[in-house]
């Protein structure tokens, strides 16, 4: 299956998700880990579209999401940098682009190792908490802890 | 907002819906009316994408769907014939294409006025009942009535 950049943008406008997870991580100096990921979920009948997207982005893993749903998930930093460059060159048309721009900032900050300092992490979590699918109460709680230390 | 054909295909693979409604209609000789429609639903924050699609297809109406959701709905036969021609030239990549092909057959049959004869209507309802979002029990009931007469 051959995918064009515009098809990938249209499909991502419909089905893609830019997400930044924030988890406790005692091994990290700042105590928290930020995990940005790009994800597209499909019913198993369209798993071949996920594999075509994996080839298109030359990255990611196709795995079970939930019940009869599968996902392509891209988490590796160097791969996410490529995803970010792609969607900067080929703009999303929906309001998902607002989320994407925050996601892009976070991925670049992580690449610059900003997440390893408390100030950088605070900035990242603040930006992540403004995203559509953010767990806002959790982000607020972590920000409270980080700004107290 | 300028949309390319490939973007429209990708977005439709994600968000589009090809649907054929079947309703009782005492004024029609065969007693039933078939109503094919192409629909794309979005949250109200992306209503401008629906208007851009309306311009792209040069047809349809943007209307409230449910609560904070809006839809572009195309129902006019000559407009649906254009939609069908578009997606025949620019193939959907997901399994939605299977549904689309049935939808395309039905739209063409209606254009040939097949739905005005009982045999034609039976063929249309049989095809519609095999589609993804079909109300299969309703279709089976109507088919039973039509094949008894």
Interface residues (C-beta under 8 A of the other chain):
Chain A: X1 X3 X4 X5 X6 X7 X8 X9 X10 X11 X12 X13 X14 X15 X42 X43 X45 X46 X49 X52 X93 X94 X95
Chain B: X1 X3 X4 X5 X6 X7 X8 X9 X10 X11 X12 X13 X14 X15 X42 X43 X45 X46 X49 X52 X93 X94 X95
